[in-house]
């Protein structure tokens, strides 16, 4: 019995320690090139991506055509990212993000399939978004959480890795490469 209690305690401590681990946006403060969201996401951007399940199996491949522009409204930068998705199974999807820079490096985003608001923060070459997406699967809509990390590689290329979870359980990952025309 004592042995089982020790094992259970070690497992719980392991979970607690892993919950504290993870990257922080401040880690990227000195990384170059510096990401200016309104500069990168302006004009036409092509993206290529995959969705993998939690075991790493590719479940979907897709492309995205993004038309983006920014304006200044009431002294704040506001952007519209019009995204057209085309999936490997032939299905198509549209998402229009409306982004607002609420303070330097801090963003709020909205889209029709985003539950509430997406919260974003940039530092150095990185951007982290956290949001809940209403994801249609077959005939059901699931609200899933995204922990979305973007890294500017150069003026044309950005890489994106997003973990998708529900109730804290990882469901899979989305990996994207963006190319600015």
Order of alpha helices (4+ residues) and beta strands (2+ residues): alpha-alpha-beta-beta-beta-beta-beta-beta-beta-beta-beta-beta
